[in-house]
Amino acid sequence: MKKFLGILTSVLLLGGTFLLLSAGNGYKPRTIVTPIVTLEPIPIKEIVVELPVMDEKDLVQALIQVESQGNDSAVGDVNLGEPSIGVLQIRPIMIREVNRILKLKRSEIRFKRKDRFSREKSIQMFLIWKEFHHKDSDFETIARNWNGGPKGYKRSSTLHYWNKVEIELNK
């Protein structure tokens, strides 16, 4: 946990009174009075901070970086019997799940194992899975479930993965 040192937050009240809300280094909050002669209230301007808007393209790119560093031919988890393949490190069970979703939606499209080597098809599989299981989920839940399965968001073992994804999202 980071320590914040020397942070000072105050609010200008009507009549020129500053109320010290918080301060770092164990400083005890107190009221500091600065007399200002005024007949009208002092206008307080809003500070608007624009945060970058992230969309699913940003999430997909972050996952690709974490999973394979952008390598379309990446092969991982060889120690688990069936390796994960491609930019999103897709395992055979995910292909089955995506094909199950497509069948439920009465689509004629089906994916094969070799499709994992295609960046485009890997992203399509991810988006089909995401839309079906995580239409309204936040990025953390999506990423942790992508890494740890249906209950991945509950597993502490997926926190490290999410931290890596979050770092990529903030680059």
N, CA, C and O atoms as a DFTB+ gen file, in Angstrom:
684 C
 N C O
     1  1       0.842      -1.176       0.000
     2  2       0.000       0.000       0.000
     3  2       0.885       1.237       0.000
     4  3       1.828       1.312       0.788
     5  1       0.606       2.207      -0.863
     6  2       1.409       3.414      -0.947
     7  2       1.025       4.370       0.170
     8  3      -0.142       4.454       0.553
     9  1       2.022       5.098       0.696
    10  2       1.753       6.129       1.678
    11  2       1.766       7.472       0.966
    12  3       2.648       7.748       0.152
    13  1       0.792       8.293       1.277
    14  2       0.735       9.623       0.707
    15  2       1.272      10.586       1.746
    16  3       0.740      10.672       2.853
    17  1       2.313      11.304       1.399
    18  2       2.939      12.215       2.336
    19  2       2.721      13.657       1.889
    20  3       2.888      13.989       0.716
    21  1       2.356      14.482       2.816
    22  2       2.259      15.903       2.554
    23  2       1.107      16.317       1.662
    24  3       1.179      17.382       1.049
    25  1       0.061      15.537       1.560
    26  2      -1.100      15.896       0.752
    27  2      -1.980      16.817       1.574
    28  3      -2.277      16.519       2.730
    29  1      -2.399      17.923       1.000
    30  2      -3.226      18.879       1.705
    31  2      -4.487      19.116       0.897
    32  3      -4.413      19.456      -0.284
    33  1      -5.632      18.942       1.515
    34  2      -6.910      19.166       0.851
    35  2      -7.678      20.179       1.670
    36  3      -7.813      20.032       2.885
    37  1      -8.178      21.206       1.011
    38  2      -8.956      22.196       1.742
    39  2     -10.108      22.667       0.879
    40  3     -10.111      22.481      -0.337
    41  1     -11.096      23.285       1.534
    42  2     -12.264      23.805       0.850
    43  2     -12.434      25.252       1.253
    44  3     -12.350      25.584       2.435
    45  1     -12.672      26.122       0.275
    46  2     -12.929      27.524       0.548
    47  2     -14.415      27.692       0.818
    48  3     -15.248      27.434      -0.051
    49  1     -14.738      28.123       2.024
    50  2     -16.125      28.321       2.400
    51  2     -16.509      29.777       2.181
    52  3     -15.644      30.635       2.005
    53  1     -17.808      30.051       2.190
    54  2     -18.265      31.430       2.070
    55  2     -17.676      32.256       3.203
    56  3     -17.542      31.779       4.330
    57  1     -17.332      33.475       2.899
    58  2     -16.751      34.342       3.918
    59  2     -15.246      34.183       4.019
    60  3     -14.620      34.794       4.885
    61  1     -14.655      33.379       3.154
    62  2     -13.211      33.274       3.121
    63  2     -12.621      32.309       4.121
    64  3     -11.426      32.392       4.406
    65  1     -13.396      31.406       4.662
    66  2     -12.866      30.435       5.611
    67  2     -12.384      29.197       4.857
    68  3     -13.106      28.640       4.030
    69  1     -11.183      28.785       5.146
    70  2     -10.652      27.555       4.579
    71  2     -10.837      26.455       5.610
    72  3     -10.454      26.607       6.770
    73  1     -11.413      25.371       5.189
    74  2     -11.562      24.219       6.072
    75  2     -10.589      23.156       5.608
    76  3     -10.696      22.646       4.493
    77  1      -9.658      22.831       6.452
    78  2      -8.673      21.814       6.124
    79  2      -9.310      20.457       6.308
    80  3      -9.666      20.080       7.424
    81  1      -9.460      19.702       5.198
    82  2     -10.116      18.408       5.257
    83  2      -9.152      17.288       5.598
    84  3      -9.474      16.402       6.390
    85  1      -7.979      17.327       5.005
    86  2      -7.020      16.272       5.309
    87  2      -5.620      16.745       4.996
    88  3      -5.417      17.647       4.183
    89  1      -4.672      16.135       5.640
    90  2      -3.271      16.441       5.398
    91  2      -2.455      15.206       5.711
    92  3      -2.824      14.406       6.571
    93  1      -1.344      15.053       5.012
    94  2      -0.486      13.897       5.235
    95  2       0.378      14.064       6.472
    96  3       0.235      15.048       7.198
    97  1       1.259      13.132       6.717
    98  2       2.233      13.137       7.804
    99  2       1.590      13.233       9.188
   100  3       2.185      13.803      10.103
   101  1       0.385      12.686       9.354
   102  2      -0.247      12.680      10.668
   103  2      -0.744      14.038      11.129
   104  3      -1.064      14.200      12.306
   105  1      -0.818      15.008      10.248
   106  2      -1.286      16.343      10.605
   107  2      -2.756      16.289      10.986
   108  3      -3.552      15.695      10.258
   109  1      -3.135      16.885      12.091
   110  2      -4.522      16.869      12.553
   111  2      -5.321      17.951      11.833
   112  3      -4.904      19.108      11.806
   113  1      -6.472      17.587      11.246
   114  2      -7.308      18.585      10.574
   115  2      -7.767      19.672      11.538
   116  3      -8.118      19.397      12.685
   117  1      -7.758      20.903      11.055
   118  2      -8.258      22.030      11.842
   119  2      -8.776      23.095      10.883
   120  3      -8.584      22.981       9.672
   121  1      -9.421      24.116      11.402
   122  2      -9.952      25.188      10.581
   123  2      -8.979      26.350      10.593
   124  3      -8.511      26.770      11.651
   125  1      -8.682      26.860       9.430
   126  2      -7.818      28.034       9.293
   127  2      -8.717      29.152       8.768
   128  3      -9.365      28.991       7.734
   129  1      -8.758      30.264       9.463
   130  2      -9.628      31.361       9.048
   131  2      -8.789      32.431       8.375
   132  3      -7.814      32.925       8.941
   133  1      -9.183      32.785       7.151
   134  2      -8.528      33.856       6.421
   135  2      -9.610      34.885       6.093
   136  3     -10.450      34.627       5.231
   137  1      -9.611      36.036       6.751
   138  2     -10.684      36.998       6.499
   139  2     -10.589      37.603       5.098
   140  3      -9.535      38.079       4.675
   141  1     -11.704      37.571       4.402
   142  2     -11.815      38.207       3.095
   143  2     -13.098      39.026       3.137
   144  3     -14.167      38.504       3.452
   145  1     -12.985      40.309       2.819
   146  2     -14.168      41.162       2.820
   147  2     -14.813      41.038       1.454
   148  3     -14.213      41.377       0.434
   149  1     -16.035      40.551       1.446
   150  2     -16.755      40.386       0.191
   151  2     -18.247      40.466       0.457
   152  3     -18.719      40.074       1.524
   153  1     -18.974      40.969      -0.504
   154  2     -20.417      41.057      -0.390
   155  2     -21.098      39.947      -1.176
   156  3     -22.260      39.626      -0.929
   157  1     -20.379      39.367      -2.114
   158  2     -20.940      38.306      -2.954
   159  2     -20.187      37.004      -2.684
   160  3     -19.011      37.016      -2.318
   161  1     -20.874      35.898      -2.870
   162  2     -20.168      34.619      -2.725
   163  2     -19.071      34.503      -3.783
   164  3     -19.215      34.976      -4.910
   165  1     -18.007      33.881      -3.398
   166  2     -16.903      33.652      -4.330
   167  2     -17.290      32.482      -5.226
   168  3     -17.613      31.403      -4.728
   169  1     -17.262      32.686      -6.560
   170  2     -17.634      31.581      -7.448
   171  2     -16.610      30.449      -7.357
   172  3     -15.401      30.684      -7.377
   173  1     -17.102      29.251      -7.259
   174  2     -16.229      28.084      -7.227
   175  2     -16.357      27.409      -8.579
   176  3     -17.452      27.033      -8.997
   177  1     -15.235      27.258      -9.256
   178  2     -15.231      26.641     -10.582
   179  2     -15.058      25.143     -10.441
   180  3     -14.298      24.658      -9.603
   181  1     -15.779      24.427     -11.281
   182  2     -15.642      22.980     -11.305
   183  2     -14.389      22.607     -12.070
   184  3     -14.068      23.201     -13.099
   185  1     -13.708      21.646     -11.566
   186  2     -12.552      21.122     -12.285
   187  2     -13.002      19.830     -12.933
   188  3     -13.421      18.892     -12.255
   189  1     -12.912      19.790     -14.241
   190  2     -13.336      18.611     -14.978
   191  2     -12.092      17.873     -15.449
   192  3     -11.249      18.430     -16.152
   193  1     -11.996      16.632     -15.056
   194  2     -10.882      15.797     -15.477
   195  2     -11.438      14.759     -16.431
   196  3     -12.327      13.985     -16.075
   197  1     -10.915      14.749     -17.631
   198  2     -11.377      13.770     -18.607
   199  2     -10.540      12.509     -18.486
   200  3      -9.322      12.531     -18.663
   201  1     -11.209      11.423     -18.184
   202  2     -10.535      10.135     -18.111
   203  2     -10.673       9.441     -19.453
   204  3     -11.699       9.581     -20.119
   205  1      -9.665       8.701     -19.855
   206  2      -9.788       8.001     -21.137
   207  2     -10.910       6.974     -21.076
   208  3     -11.069       6.265     -20.082
   209  1     -11.674       6.908     -22.137
   210  2     -12.760       5.936     -22.214
   211  2     -12.190       4.670     -22.830
   212  3     -11.640       4.685     -23.931
   213  1     -12.331       3.591     -22.107
   214  2     -11.815       2.314     -22.587
   215  2     -12.964       1.525     -23.196
   216  3     -14.081       1.535     -22.678
   217  1     -12.684       0.851     -24.283
   218  2     -13.710      -0.015     -24.866
   219  2     -13.142      -1.424     -25.002
   220  3     -12.006      -1.689     -24.607
   221  1     -13.938      -2.313     -25.559
   222  2     -13.510      -3.714     -25.602
   223  2     -12.277      -3.920     -26.473
   224  3     -11.552      -4.895     -26.278
   225  1     -12.016      -3.020     -27.439
   226  2     -10.788      -3.131     -28.241
   227  2      -9.560      -2.974     -27.348
   228  3      -8.563      -3.677     -27.518
   229  1      -9.642      -2.040     -26.390
   230  2      -8.535      -1.844     -25.455
   231  2      -8.328      -3.091     -24.596
   232  3      -7.196      -3.505     -24.348
   233  1      -9.428      -3.678     -24.151
   234  2      -9.330      -4.896     -23.350
   235  2      -8.712      -6.033     -24.162
   236  3      -7.830      -6.739     -23.673
   237  1      -9.171      -6.210     -25.392
   238  2      -8.632      -7.281     -26.244
   239  2      -7.133      -7.087     -26.441
   240  3      -6.369      -8.046     -26.336
   241  1      -6.705      -5.863     -26.723
   242  2      -5.277      -5.608     -26.934
   243  2      -4.473      -5.871     -25.664
   244  3      -3.366      -6.406     -25.731
   245  1      -5.019      -5.500     -24.513
   246  2      -4.329      -5.762     -23.247
   247  2      -4.214      -7.267     -22.995
   248  3      -3.161      -7.752     -22.580
   249  1      -5.289      -7.997     -23.243
   250  2      -5.256      -9.453     -23.066
   251  2      -4.237     -10.097     -24.009
   252  3      -3.507     -11.005     -23.613
   253  1      -4.193      -9.629     -25.241
   254  2      -3.230     -10.162     -26.216
   255  2      -1.804      -9.947     -25.719
   256  3      -0.969     -10.847     -25.815
   257  1      -1.525      -8.762     -25.188
   258  2      -0.173      -8.486     -24.691
   259  2       0.182      -9.394     -23.515
   260  3       1.291      -9.923     -23.444
   261  1      -0.754      -9.568     -22.607
   262  2      -0.493     -10.409     -21.430
   263  2      -0.386     -11.880     -21.818
   264  3       0.497     -12.589     -21.337
   265  1      -1.280     -12.335     -22.684
   266  2      -1.320     -13.757     -23.044
   267  2      -0.150     -14.189     -23.911
   268  3       0.435     -15.245     -23.673
   269  1       0.202     -13.388     -24.916
   270  2       1.173     -13.865     -25.916
   271  2       2.185     -12.821     -26.366
   272  3       3.015     -13.099     -27.231
   273  1       2.129     -11.642     -25.801
   274  2       2.955     -10.524     -26.247
   275  2       2.766     -10.266     -27.738
   276  3       3.689      -9.827     -28.424
   277  1       1.568     -10.542     -28.229
   278  2       1.234     -10.269     -29.629
   279  2       1.666     -11.337     -30.614
   280  3       1.593     -11.115     -31.823
   281  1       2.110     -12.481     -30.138
   282  2       2.599     -13.547     -31.011
   283  2       1.442     -14.453     -31.441
   284  3       0.881     -15.180     -30.622
   285  1       1.089     -14.407     -32.725
   286  2      -0.012     -15.215     -33.261
   287  2       0.242     -16.718     -33.143
   288  3      -0.704     -17.505     -33.110
   289  1       1.500     -17.115     -33.079
   290  2       1.856     -18.541     -33.040
   291  2       2.262     -19.012     -31.646
   292  3       2.838     -20.090     -31.503
   293  1       1.975     -18.229     -30.636
   294  2       2.379     -18.583     -29.275
   295  2       1.737     -19.907     -28.840
   296  3       0.558     -20.161     -29.089
   297  1       2.551     -20.738     -28.184
   298  2       2.072     -22.008     -27.632
   299  2       2.424     -21.987     -26.152
   300  3       3.586     -21.814     -25.784
   301  1       1.415     -22.164     -25.307
   302  2       1.647     -22.119     -23.864
   303  2       0.996     -23.281     -23.157
   304  3       0.283     -24.077     -23.769
   305  1       1.242     -23.375     -21.879
   306  2       0.648     -24.417     -21.026
   307  2       0.840     -25.821     -21.590
   308  3      -0.069     -26.647     -21.501
   309  1       1.999     -26.104     -22.165
   310  2       2.244     -27.434     -22.732
   311  2       2.249     -28.505     -21.644
   312  3       2.032     -29.684     -21.925
   313  1       2.498     -28.091     -20.404
   314  2       2.524     -29.029     -19.287
   315  2       1.133     -29.503     -18.878
   316  3       1.021     -30.439     -18.086
   317  1       0.070     -28.885     -19.393
   318  2      -1.295     -29.250     -19.009
   319  2      -1.943     -30.245     -19.964
   320  3      -3.154     -30.458     -19.903
   321  1      -1.165     -30.848     -20.832
   322  2      -1.710     -31.829     -21.779
   323  2      -2.060     -31.175     -23.098
   324  3      -1.353     -31.370     -24.087
   325  1      -3.126     -30.408     -23.136
   326  2      -3.534     -29.677     -24.333
   327  2      -3.036     -28.241     -24.207
   328  3      -3.488     -27.514     -23.322
   329  1      -2.124     -27.821     -25.064
   330  2      -1.582     -26.461     -24.924
   331  2      -2.596     -25.386     -25.318
   332  3      -3.545     -25.630     -26.062
   333  1      -2.353     -24.198     -24.790
   334  2      -3.118     -23.031     -25.218
   335  2      -2.357     -22.437     -26.408
   336  3      -1.127     -22.450     -26.443
   337  1      -3.111     -21.918     -27.378
   338  2      -2.518     -21.516     -28.666
   339  2      -2.973     -20.118     -29.053
   340  3      -4.100     -19.713     -28.769
   341  1      -2.068     -19.383     -29.709
   342  2      -2.411     -18.123     -30.367
   343  2      -2.308     -16.894     -29.490
   344  3      -1.865     -16.957     -28.343
   345  1      -2.732     -15.763     -30.062
   346  2      -2.588     -14.480     -29.373
   347  2      -3.365     -14.414     -28.068
   348  3      -2.957     -13.716     -27.140
   349  1      -4.467     -15.124     -27.987
   350  2      -5.277     -15.119     -26.769
   351  2      -5.174     -16.424     -25.983
   352  3      -5.942     -16.663     -25.052
   353  1      -4.213     -17.265     -26.372
   354  2      -3.934     -18.516     -25.659
   355  2      -5.206     -19.319     -25.406
   356  3      -5.568     -19.593     -24.261
   357  1      -5.871     -19.688     -26.486
   358  2      -7.144     -20.404     -26.417
   359  2      -6.890     -21.904     -26.306
   360  3      -6.076     -22.475     -27.031
   361  1      -7.614     -22.520     -25.378
   362  2      -7.522     -23.955     -25.144
   363  2      -8.698     -24.636     -25.845
   364  3      -9.691     -23.979     -26.156
   365  1      -8.600     -25.932     -26.095
   366  2      -9.688     -26.648     -26.786
   367  2     -11.053     -26.512     -26.100
   368  3     -12.079     -26.473     -26.779
   369  1     -11.077     -26.441     -24.783
   370  2     -12.350     -26.325     -24.076
   371  2     -13.058     -25.011     -24.422
   372  3     -14.288     -24.954     -24.438
   373  1     -12.283     -23.959     -24.699
   374  2     -12.895     -22.678     -25.083
   375  2     -13.487     -22.768     -26.488
   376  3     -14.531     -22.173     -26.758
   377  1     -12.837     -23.497     -27.375
   378  2     -13.402     -23.686     -28.722
   379  2     -14.743     -24.412     -28.602
   380  3     -15.713     -24.043     -29.265
   381  1     -14.797     -25.433     -27.766
   382  2     -16.057     -26.148     -27.560
   383  2     -17.136     -25.227     -26.997
   384  3     -18.292     -25.288     -27.417
   385  1     -16.758     -24.379     -26.050
   386  2     -17.722     -23.454     -25.448
   387  2     -18.233     -22.446     -26.480
   388  3     -19.434     -22.182     -26.541
   389  1     -17.347     -21.890     -27.276
   390  2     -17.754     -20.925     -28.298
   391  2     -18.657     -21.604     -29.326
   392  3     -19.663     -21.027     -29.739
   393  1     -18.315     -22.804     -29.736
   394  2     -19.170     -23.537     -30.691
   395  2     -20.533     -23.872     -30.072
   396  3     -21.543     -23.870     -30.775
   397  1     -20.570     -24.157     -28.777
   398  2     -21.840     -24.398     -28.079
   399  2     -22.707     -23.132     -28.113
   400  3     -23.910     -23.199     -28.365
   401  1     -22.081     -21.987     -27.856
   402  2     -22.804     -20.704     -27.889
   403  2     -23.349     -20.449     -29.295
   404  3     -24.499     -20.042     -29.458
   405  1     -22.516     -20.693     -30.301
   406  2     -22.950     -20.486     -31.690
   407  2     -24.117     -21.395     -32.050
   408  3     -25.033     -20.984     -32.763
   409  1     -24.084     -22.627     -31.561
   410  2     -25.177     -23.563     -31.820
   411  2     -26.471     -23.068     -31.163
   412  3     -27.540     -23.138     -31.770
   413  1     -26.375     -22.571     -29.929
   414  2     -27.547     -22.018     -29.230
   415  2     -28.140     -20.836     -29.990
   416  3     -29.352     -20.622     -29.991
   417  1     -27.265     -20.081     -30.628
   418  2     -27.714     -18.911     -31.394
   419  2     -28.113     -19.277     -32.827
   420  3     -28.400     -18.411     -33.653
   421  1     -28.122     -20.565     -33.088
   422  2     -28.495     -21.099     -34.405
   423  2     -27.614     -20.559     -35.545
   424  3     -28.069     -20.354     -36.670
   425  1     -26.345     -20.340     -35.208
   426  2     -25.385     -19.918     -36.221
   427  2     -24.781     -21.151     -36.885
   428  3     -24.637     -22.198     -36.253
   429  1     -24.437     -21.024     -38.138
   430  2     -23.792     -22.126     -38.847
   431  2     -22.269     -22.073     -38.717
   432  3     -21.571     -23.002     -39.126
   433  1     -21.771     -21.003     -38.156
   434  2     -20.324     -20.842     -37.975
   435  2     -19.852     -21.798     -36.882
   436  3     -20.504     -21.947     -35.849
   437  1     -18.701     -22.447     -37.124
   438  2     -18.046     -23.281     -36.109
   439  2     -16.537     -23.041     -36.237
   440  3     -16.010     -22.836     -37.331
   441  1     -15.876     -23.073     -35.108
   442  2     -14.430     -22.891     -35.086
   443  2     -13.732     -24.232     -34.918
   444  3     -14.272     -25.171     -34.334
   445  1     -12.510     -24.291     -35.451
   446  2     -11.670     -25.485     -35.338
   447  2     -10.431     -25.129     -34.525
   448  3     -10.131     -23.955     -34.311
   449  1      -9.725     -26.143     -34.081
   450  2      -8.512     -25.909     -33.291
   451  2      -7.492     -25.064     -34.033
   452  3      -6.829     -24.220     -33.430
   453  1      -7.361     -25.281     -35.330
   454  2      -6.365     -24.525     -36.094
   455  2      -6.697     -23.030     -36.156
   456  3      -5.818     -22.213     -36.432
   457  1      -7.961     -22.666     -35.900
   458  2      -8.371     -21.262     -35.926
   459  2      -7.705     -20.441     -34.827
   460  3      -7.670     -19.212     -34.901
   461  1      -7.181     -21.113     -33.818
   462  2      -6.495     -20.403     -32.730
   463  2      -5.242     -19.689     -33.214
   464  3      -4.794     -18.736     -32.578
   465  1      -4.669     -20.135     -34.330
   466  2      -3.474     -19.496     -34.880
   467  2      -3.812     -18.219     -35.642
   468  3      -2.912     -17.452     -35.984
   469  1      -5.065     -17.984     -35.907
   470  2      -5.523     -16.780     -36.599
   471  2      -5.882     -15.715     -35.567
   472  3      -6.739     -15.938     -34.712
   473  1      -5.234     -14.572     -35.646
   474  2      -5.531     -13.459     -34.734
   475  2      -7.003     -13.067     -34.844
   476  3      -7.682     -12.906     -33.830
   477  1      -7.488     -12.918     -36.057
   478  2      -8.868     -12.502     -36.294
   479  2      -9.874     -13.493     -35.697
   480  3     -10.824     -13.094     -35.023
   481  1      -9.659     -14.765     -35.945
   482  2     -10.590     -15.772     -35.435
   483  2     -10.486     -15.912     -33.918
   484  3     -11.490     -16.161     -33.252
   485  1      -9.294     -15.756     -33.372
   486  2      -9.136     -15.800     -31.912
   487  2      -9.918     -14.658     -31.260
   488  3     -10.593     -14.857     -30.250
   489  1      -9.824     -13.480     -31.837
   490  2     -10.555     -12.324     -31.310
   491  2     -12.057     -12.550     -31.456
   492  3     -12.825     -12.208     -30.556
   493  1     -12.486     -13.127     -32.591
   494  2     -13.912     -13.437     -32.772
   495  2     -14.390     -14.395     -31.690
   496  3     -15.460     -14.196     -31.115
   497  1     -13.607     -15.431     -31.408
   498  2     -13.999     -16.393     -30.376
   499  2     -14.123     -15.698     -29.020
   500  3     -15.082     -15.923     -28.282
   501  1     -13.148     -14.856     -28.704
   502  2     -13.197     -14.128     -27.432
   503  2     -14.459     -13.273     -27.350
   504  3     -15.153     -13.283     -26.333
   505  1     -14.758     -12.533     -28.421
   506  2     -15.919     -11.631     -28.405
   507  2     -17.243     -12.395     -28.302
   508  3     -18.175     -11.931     -27.644
   509  1     -17.329     -13.552     -28.943
   510  2     -18.537     -14.386     -28.827
   511  2     -18.699     -14.839     -27.379
   512  3     -19.790     -14.750     -26.817
   513  1     -17.617     -15.322     -26.776
   514  2     -17.642     -15.752     -25.375
   515  2     -18.016     -14.593     -24.455
   516  3     -18.870     -14.736     -23.579
   517  1     -17.368     -13.441     -24.661
   518  2     -17.611     -12.260     -23.825
   519  2     -19.055     -11.791     -23.932
   520  3     -19.692     -11.501     -22.919
   521  1     -19.569     -11.715     -25.146
   522  2     -20.937     -11.236     -25.351
   523  2     -21.962     -12.169     -24.696
   524  3     -22.980     -11.709     -24.178
   525  1     -21.698     -13.453     -24.719
   526  2     -22.628     -14.427     -24.147
   527  2     -22.559     -14.446     -22.614
   528  3     -23.590     -14.433     -21.941
   529  1     -21.346     -14.476     -22.074
   530  2     -21.178     -14.640     -20.633
   531  2     -20.992     -13.335     -19.864
   532  3     -21.257     -13.287     -18.663
   533  1     -20.546     -12.293     -20.529
   534  2     -20.153     -11.065     -19.813
   535  2     -20.621      -9.791     -20.507
   536  3     -19.882      -8.810     -20.593
   537  1     -21.837      -9.816     -20.992
   538  2     -22.384      -8.662     -21.715
   539  2     -22.259      -7.374     -20.900
   540  3     -21.915      -6.327     -21.449
   541  1     -22.537      -7.441     -19.593
   542  2     -22.523      -6.243     -18.751
   543  2     -21.440      -6.269     -17.676
   544  3     -21.490      -5.476     -16.735
   545  1     -20.472      -7.157     -17.800
   546  2     -19.416      -7.270     -16.786
   547  2     -18.346      -6.204     -16.978
   548  3     -18.166      -5.670     -18.073
   549  1     -17.643      -5.906     -15.892
   550  2     -16.528      -4.968     -15.986
   551  2     -15.283      -5.702     -16.504
   552  3     -15.250      -6.931     -16.565
   553  1     -14.273      -4.928     -16.869
   554  2     -13.061      -5.505     -17.455
   555  2     -12.376      -6.484     -16.506
   556  3     -11.845      -7.502     -16.948
   557  1     -12.383      -6.190     -15.222
   558  2     -11.716      -7.088     -14.271
   559  2     -12.376      -8.461     -14.262
   560  3     -11.688      -9.480     -14.321
   561  1     -13.694      -8.497     -14.190
   562  2     -14.405      -9.773     -14.172
   563  2     -14.162     -10.545     -15.459
   564  3     -13.926     -11.753     -15.430
   565  1     -14.219      -9.847     -16.586
   566  2     -14.001     -10.497     -17.881
   567  2     -12.594     -11.099     -17.935
   568  3     -12.427     -12.269     -18.280
   569  1     -11.599     -10.304     -17.597
   570  2     -10.210     -10.769     -17.675
   571  2      -9.957     -11.927     -16.715
   572  3      -9.320     -12.913     -17.088
   573  1     -10.444     -11.818     -15.503
   574  2     -10.200     -12.872     -14.519
   575  2     -10.914     -14.170     -14.897
   576  3     -10.395     -15.255     -14.635
   577  1     -12.087     -14.076     -15.503
   578  2     -12.770     -15.282     -15.966
   579  2     -12.102     -15.849     -17.209
   580  3     -12.053     -17.068     -17.376
   581  1     -11.589     -14.997     -18.081
   582  2     -10.851     -15.478     -19.253
   583  2      -9.657     -16.299     -18.784
   584  3      -9.330     -17.321     -19.387
   585  1      -9.020     -15.866     -17.736
   586  2      -7.840     -16.544     -17.218
   587  2      -8.183     -17.748     -16.348
   588  3      -7.503     -18.771     -16.416
   589  1      -9.231     -17.637     -15.531
   590  2      -9.478     -18.662     -14.523
   591  2     -10.767     -19.438     -14.658
   592  3     -11.133     -20.179     -13.746
   593  1     -11.467     -19.289     -15.768
   594  2     -12.696     -20.038     -15.959
   595  2     -13.919     -19.330     -15.396
   596  3     -13.837     -18.175     -14.977
   597  1     -15.054     -20.022     -15.389
   598  2     -16.332     -19.404     -15.014
   599  2     -16.346     -18.712     -13.643
   600  3     -17.060     -17.726     -13.458
   601  1     -15.575     -19.210     -12.699
   602  2     -15.523     -18.575     -11.380
   603  2     -14.170     -17.895     -11.147
   604  3     -13.761     -17.680     -10.006
   605  1     -13.493     -17.565     -12.229
   606  2     -12.176     -16.949     -12.132
   607  2     -12.157     -15.650     -11.361
   608  3     -11.175     -15.336     -10.689
   609  1     -13.238     -14.893     -11.453
   610  2     -13.295     -13.610     -10.750
   611  2     -13.287     -13.784      -9.232
   612  3     -13.015     -12.827      -8.506
   613  1     -13.580     -14.985      -8.743
   614  2     -13.584     -15.265      -7.302
   615  2     -12.245     -15.808      -6.817
   616  3     -11.980     -15.825      -5.615
   617  1     -11.412     -16.245      -7.732
   618  2     -10.159     -16.907      -7.352
   619  2      -9.042     -15.892      -7.128
   620  3      -8.791     -15.035      -7.975
   621  1      -8.389     -15.994      -6.003
   622  2      -7.272     -15.083      -5.722
   623  2      -6.125     -15.314      -6.705
   624  3      -5.314     -14.417      -6.938
   625  1      -6.060     -16.503      -7.273
   626  2      -4.983     -16.813      -8.223
   627  2      -5.086     -15.990      -9.511
   628  3      -4.109     -15.903     -10.255
   629  1      -6.247     -15.384      -9.790
   630  2      -6.382     -14.583     -11.022
   631  2      -6.108     -13.098     -10.785
   632  3      -6.128     -12.309     -11.730
   633  1      -5.856     -12.715      -9.547
   634  2      -5.569     -11.295      -9.260
   635  2      -4.279     -10.837      -9.929
   636  3      -4.216      -9.732     -10.468
   637  1      -3.260     -11.675      -9.896
   638  2      -1.987     -11.325     -10.530
   639  2      -2.181     -11.110     -12.033
   640  3      -1.626     -10.177     -12.613
   641  1      -2.965     -11.975     -12.644
   642  2      -3.277     -11.842     -14.073
   643  2      -3.990     -10.513     -14.328
   644  3      -3.618      -9.777     -15.242
   645  1      -5.001     -10.206     -13.535
   646  2      -5.718      -8.950     -13.706
   647  2      -4.783      -7.759     -13.543
   648  3      -4.899      -6.785     -14.286
   649  1      -3.865      -7.815     -12.592
   650  2      -2.913      -6.715     -12.406
   651  2      -2.086      -6.483     -13.669
   652  3      -1.826      -5.339     -14.043
   653  1      -1.677      -7.561     -14.320
   654  2      -0.909      -7.427     -15.569
   655  2      -1.774      -6.823     -16.679
   656  3      -1.299      -5.986     -17.446
   657  1      -3.034      -7.240     -16.767
   658  2      -3.951      -6.698     -17.773
   659  2      -4.179      -5.213     -17.512
   660  3      -4.181      -4.400     -18.436
   661  1      -4.370      -4.875     -16.248
   662  2      -4.613      -3.482     -15.876
   663  2      -3.421      -2.589     -16.239
   664  3      -3.603      -1.455     -16.683
   665  1      -2.216      -3.100     -16.051
   666  2      -1.006      -2.347     -16.426
   667  2      -1.035      -2.076     -17.935
   668  3      -0.751      -0.962     -18.377
   669  1      -1.380      -3.100     -18.716
   670  2      -1.456      -2.914     -20.173
   671  2      -2.552      -1.919     -20.560
   672  3      -2.372      -1.127     -21.485
   673  1      -3.665      -1.957     -19.871
   674  2      -4.761      -1.020     -20.160
   675  2      -4.347       0.418     -19.893
   676  3      -4.806       1.336     -20.572
   677  1      -3.486       0.615     -18.910
   678  2      -3.090       1.970     -18.528
   679  2      -1.872       2.502     -19.266
   680  3      -1.407       3.605     -18.976
   681  1      -1.352       1.738     -20.210
   682  2      -0.189       2.207     -20.980
   683  2      -0.605       3.225     -22.007
   684  3       0.236       3.733     -22.749
